[in-house]
Amino acid sequence: MSQPEQPPTAIPTIPHLNPDGTIDQTKYANAPGGRFHRPASSFRSWIGKPVSDTDDTIEYPAEKGRYVLYLNFGCPWAHRTNIVRSLKGLEDVIERNCGEFVLMHNLPYGVFLLHLFVVLGIRLGKEGWEFTPGLHHSLDKDPLYGFTNLKQLYLHDNPEYTGRYTVPVLYDKKTQSIVNNESSEIIRMLYTEFDSLIPEHLREANKADGGLLPAELKDEIDEFNAPVYEKINNGVYKTGFAATQQAYEEAVYPLFEALDKVEAHLEKRGGPYLFGKGITDADIRLYVTIVRFDPATNLKMIRHDYPRIDKWLRRLYWDESERTNGGAFKNTTYFDIFKQGYANTRNLLVPVGPLPNILPLEA
């Protein structure tokens, strides 16, 4: 089982409340000193695992057409799950309900394995992510219940829920319950738990390079992922949502120090990926932040200041071979939505650069 990226902490938070007492989902600097603190995810069940050490009942068995993945295309945490769904060929197992996406790919409704794939818009209102008809590949409304925002789905599961309404969400249609809303756990479920339902060449046991989480590399990958999460994946949020200069500087310098270490890691390992010749869990987790880095504009740019990271990024993005199941990274990357999303959260104009969004493979 995956180790959660959000270890329990005693950091006090200062929630911004709506008039009805619920959390204002648009406010981010929620810890003392204007700092951003990410609360732990609340739903942590697991596909294919017993309920407990003393109860071997499988609460959520792997079944075709049973589960729904809720996300939007702007969120990097949700992007992880979209990449893995594509890498693993789970389109026939886990539904992704996205009207425009389905039409673009000429696929009939309901052919998927993570059988419904529900795409919300990138507009974050005071009550959370909303469906935005006609914008950002969003559906008009939730196809299961007709909901207009994600809050309604969370409260459908638990009317007493008072936390944040985040994506991604892995949802079980059969029990009408949220299975998990922690991206680091959802992606590791998708690596293996549905393998009996997909073609043999996509199963982890049949991958020549050991799959996305090789047993002999797991501890090393977990050790690598920990500072990447804290200083890079979450670090960009700490810098972007800091409400004081001190909070910003506490986050921005560790962010670039961590990027320096990734650059050195790539040189030491020799590539082409973070842990050698095969794409792993570490590549997926880092990619979703790095591919957004230059479009969001920062103190440094990946393409100019981190040549090895840039080459690694371009190799993943432009690869449409069997290794990426026909382009899992490129096909789930939406630069226009990334830019609009960052502009929305900061009340900024949408940046026109950088041009191009990503350099050619052989730049």
C-alpha positions in Angstrom: 0.0 0.0 0.0 1.2 3.5 -0.8 2.5 5.8 1.9 0.4 8.9 2.1 2.0 12.1 0.9 0.3 14.1 3.6 1.5 12.8 7.0 -0.5 13.9 10.0 0.6 17.2 11.3 -0.3 19.4 14.2 -0.1 22.6 12.2 -3.0 24.8 13.2 -5.1 26.1 10.3 -7.3 29.2 10.1 -10.2 28.3 7.8 -12.0 31.0 5.8 -15.7 30.4 6.2 -18.7 31.1 4.1 -21.7 32.8 5.8 -23.2 29.3 6.4 -20.1 28.2 8.3 -18.7 25.9 5.5 -15.1 26.4 4.3 -14.6 28.9 1.6 -12.9 26.7 -1.0 -11.2 29.6 -2.8 -9.0 30.7 0.1 -5.6 29.0 0.4 -3.4 30.8 2.9 -4.9 28.9 5.9 -2.0 28.6 8.3 -0.3 31.1 10.6 2.0 33.7 9.0 0.1 33.6 5.6 1.4 30.1 4.9 -0.3 27.5 2.7 -1.0 24.2 4.5 -2.5 21.3 2.6 -4.9 19.3 4.8 -4.8 15.5 4.7 -7.2 13.8 2.3 -10.2 12.3 4.1 -11.2 9.2 2.1 -8.6 6.5 2.1 -10.2 3.2 1.2 -8.4 0.8 -1.2 -9.6 -1.2 -4.2 -9.1 -4.9 -3.7 -8.0 -4.7 0.0 -9.7 -6.3 3.0 -11.7 -4.1 5.3 -9.3 -4.7 8.2 -6.7 -7.1 9.6 -9.5 -9.0 11.3 -12.1 -8.8 8.5 -11.1 -10.2 5.1 -14.2 -8.8 3.3 -13.2 -7.0 0.1 -15.3 -3.8 0.3 -14.3 -2.5 -3.1 -13.4 -5.3 -5.5 -12.0 -4.6 -8.9 -14.9 -4.8 -11.3 -15.4 -3.5 -14.8 -17.7 -0.5 -15.1 -18.2 0.0 -11.4 -15.9 3.0 -10.6 -15.9 6.6 -11.6 -13.0 9.0 -11.7 -13.8 12.7 -11.0 -11.2 15.3 -12.0 -10.6 18.4 -14.0 -7.8 18.9 -16.5 -6.2 21.8 -14.7 -5.4 20.1 -11.4 -1.9 18.5 -11.2 -3.0 16.0 -8.6 -5.9 14.8 -10.8 -3.5 14.9 -13.8 -1.5 12.1 -12.2 -4.6 9.8 -12.2 -5.4 10.7 -15.8 -1.9 9.8 -17.0 -2.0 6.4 -15.2 -5.5 5.7 -16.5 -4.1 6.3 -20.0 -0.8 4.5 -19.5 -2.6 1.4 -18.2 -5.2 1.3 -20.9 -8.0 1.6 -18.3 -10.3 3.5 -20.7 -12.2 0.3 -20.9 -12.3 -0.2 -17.1 -12.7 3.1 -15.4 -15.2 5.6 -16.7 -14.2 9.1 -17.5 -17.3 11.1 -18.2 -16.2 14.0 -20.4 -18.6 15.0 -23.1 -16.2 16.9 -25.2 -13.4 14.4 -24.7 -15.6 11.5 -25.8 -16.7 13.4 -28.9 -13.1 14.3 -29.9 -12.0 10.7 -29.7 -15.2 9.4 -31.4 -15.9 7.0 -28.6 -19.5 6.1 -27.6 -20.6 6.9 -24.1 -20.0 4.1 -21.6 -17.2 2.1 -23.2 -14.8 2.7 -20.4 -13.3 0.5 -17.6 -12.7 3.3 -14.8 -16.0 3.4 -16.3 -17.2 6.9 -15.8 -14.6 9.7 -16.1 -16.3 12.9 -14.9 -14.6 16.1 -15.9 -15.4 19.3 -14.0 -14.5 22.8 -15.1 -11.5 24.7 -13.6 -13.6 27.3 -11.9 -13.3 27.0 -8.2 -16.2 28.7 -6.4 -16.7 29.2 -2.7 -18.3 25.7 -2.5 -15.6 24.0 -4.6 -15.1 22.8 -8.2 -18.0 23.5 -10.4 -19.3 22.0 -13.7 -18.9 24.8 -16.3 -21.0 23.8 -19.4 -19.1 24.5 -22.6 -15.8 25.4 -20.9 -12.5 23.5 -20.3 -14.0 20.1 -21.4 -16.4 20.2 -18.5 -19.7 18.3 -18.6 -22.8 20.3 -18.2 -23.6 18.4 -14.9 -22.7 15.3 -13.1 -24.1 12.4 -15.2 -24.9 10.2 -12.2 -26.9 12.5 -10.1 -27.3 15.8 -11.9 -25.1 17.7 -9.5 -23.6 21.1 -10.5 -20.6 21.0 -8.3 -18.3 18.6 -6.5 -19.5 19.6 -3.0 -22.8 17.9 -3.7 -21.0 14.6 -4.4 -19.1 14.8 -1.2 -22.2 15.5 0.8 -24.1 12.7 -1.0 -21.5 10.4 0.5 -21.4 12.0 3.9 -23.8 14.8 4.8 -21.7 15.7 7.8 -18.5 16.2 5.8 -16.9 19.6 6.5 -13.5 19.5 4.7 -12.4 20.6 1.2 -14.0 19.2 -1.9 -10.9 18.2 -3.9 -10.1 16.2 -7.1 -9.3 13.5 -7.9 -12.1 11.4 -6.5 -12.4 7.7 -7.1 -16.1 6.9 -6.7 -18.0 3.6 -6.4 -21.4 3.6 -8.2 -22.5 0.4 -6.6 -22.2 1.5 -2.9 -22.7 5.2 -3.9 -19.6 6.1 -1.9 -16.2 7.8 -2.3 -13.5 5.2 -2.2 -10.5 7.6 -2.1 -9.5 11.2 -2.8 -5.8 10.9 -2.3 -4.0 11.0 -5.7 -0.8 9.2 -4.5 -3.0 6.2 -3.4 -5.3 6.3 -6.4 -2.4 6.0 -8.9 -0.9 3.1 -7.1 -4.3 1.3 -7.1 -4.5 1.8 -10.8 -1.0 0.3 -11.3 -2.1 -3.2 -10.3 -5.6 -3.6 -8.9 -7.3 -3.7 -12.3 -4.6 -5.7 -14.1 -6.8 -8.8 -14.4 -9.2 -6.8 -16.6 -6.8 -5.3 -19.1 -4.7 -6.8 -22.0 -1.7 -8.9 -20.8 0.9 -6.6 -22.3 -0.3 -3.7 -20.1 -0.1 -5.7 -16.8 2.7 -4.8 -14.4 3.8 -8.4 -14.1 4.6 -8.5 -17.8 6.6 -5.3 -18.0 10.3 -6.0 -18.9 11.5 -3.0 -16.8 9.5 -4.1 -13.7 6.5 -1.8 -14.3 5.7 1.5 -12.7 6.8 0.6 -9.2 9.5 -2.1 -9.5 9.8 -4.0 -6.2 13.6 -3.5 -6.1 13.3 0.3 -6.5 10.2 0.9 -4.3 12.1 2.1 -1.2 14.4 4.3 -3.3 11.4 5.8 -5.2 9.5 6.5 -2.0 12.6 8.2 -0.6 12.9 10.3 -3.8 9.2 11.1 -3.8 9.1 12.5 -0.3 11.1 15.8 -0.9 9.7 16.1 -4.4 6.2 16.2 -2.9 7.1 18.6 0.0 9.3 21.0 -1.9 8.2 20.8 -5.6 4.7 19.3 -6.0 3.4 21.1 -2.9 6.2 23.7 -2.9 4.7 25.5 -5.9 1.5 25.9 -4.0 3.3 27.2 -0.9 5.0 29.9 -3.1 1.9 30.7 -5.2 -0.5 31.0 -2.3 1.8 32.6 0.2 0.1 35.6 1.7 3.3 37.1 3.3 6.8 37.7 2.0 8.2 35.5 4.7 6.0 32.6 3.8 6.9 33.0 0.2 10.6 33.0 0.8 10.4 30.0 3.2 9.0 28.1 0.2 10.6 29.5 -2.9 14.3 28.8 -2.0 13.7 25.1 -1.0 11.7 24.7 -4.3 14.7 25.7 -6.4 17.1 23.8 -4.2 15.0 20.7 -4.8 15.0 21.2 -8.5 18.8 21.5 -8.4 18.8 18.1 -6.7 16.6 16.6 -9.4 18.9 17.9 -12.1 21.8 16.3 -10.3 19.9 13.1 -9.9 19.2 12.8 -13.6 22.9 13.4 -14.3 23.9 10.7 -11.8 21.4 8.1 -12.9 22.0 8.6 -16.6 18.3 8.6 -17.6 16.5 8.6 -19.8 14.0 8.6 -16.9 14.4 9.3 -13.2 15.2 5.7 -12.3 16.8 4.4 -15.5 15.2 3.0 -18.7 11.7 2.6 -17.5 9.0 5.1 -16.6 8.1 4.8 -12.9 5.8 6.3 -10.2 8.5 9.0 -9.6 8.3 10.2 -13.2 4.5 10.5 -13.1 4.5 12.5 -9.8 7.1 14.9 -10.9 5.9 15.4 -14.5 2.6 17.0 -13.5 4.4 19.8 -11.8 7.3 20.3 -14.2 5.1 20.5 -17.3 3.2 23.4 -15.7 6.3 25.1 -14.4 7.2 27.4 -17.3 3.7 28.3 -18.4 3.0 29.5 -14.8 6.2 31.7 -14.9 8.7 31.4 -12.1 12.1 32.7 -10.9 13.8 30.3 -13.2 12.5 28.3 -16.2 12.9 24.6 -16.8 13.9 25.0 -20.4 16.7 27.5 -19.7 18.0 26.6 -16.3 17.5 22.8 -15.9 18.7 21.2 -19.1 18.5 17.6 -17.9 15.0 18.1 -16.4 13.9 19.8 -19.6 15.2 16.8 -21.7 13.5 14.4 -19.4 10.2 16.4 -19.6 10.3 16.6 -23.4 11.1 12.8 -23.7 7.9 12.0 -21.7 5.7 14.6 -23.4 6.6 13.8 -27.0 6.7 10.0 -26.6 3.7 8.4 -28.4 5.2 4.9 -28.6 4.0 1.7 -26.9 6.0 2.7 -23.9 3.4 5.4 -23.1 0.5 3.5 -24.6 0.3 6.0 -27.5 1.0 9.2 -25.7 -0.4 9.1 -22.1 1.6 12.2 -21.0 1.0 14.4 -24.1 -2.7 13.4 -24.4 -3.5 14.4 -20.8 -1.6 17.7 -20.9 -3.7 20.8 -21.6 -1.6 23.9 -21.5 -4.4 26.4 -22.2 -6.3 25.0 -19.2 -3.2 25.1 -17.0 -2.7 28.8 -17.7 -6.4 29.6 -17.3 -6.5 27.7 -14.0 -3.5 29.6 -12.5 -4.9 32.9 -13.7 -8.2 32.1 -12.0 -6.7 31.3 -8.6 -4.7 34.5 -8.6 -7.1 36.8 -10.3 -4.5 37.4 -13.1 -4.6 37.8 -16.8 -4.0 34.5 -18.7 -0.3 34.5 -19.8 0.4 34.2 -23.6 3.8 32.6 -23.1 6.0 30.9 -23.0 6.2 30.1 -26.8 6.1 27.3 -27.5 4.5 25.7 -24.5 7.1 23.0 -24.6 10.2 22.7 -26.8 10.4 20.1 -29.6 11.9 16.8 -28.6 15.2 17.5 -30.3 15.6 21.2 -29.4 
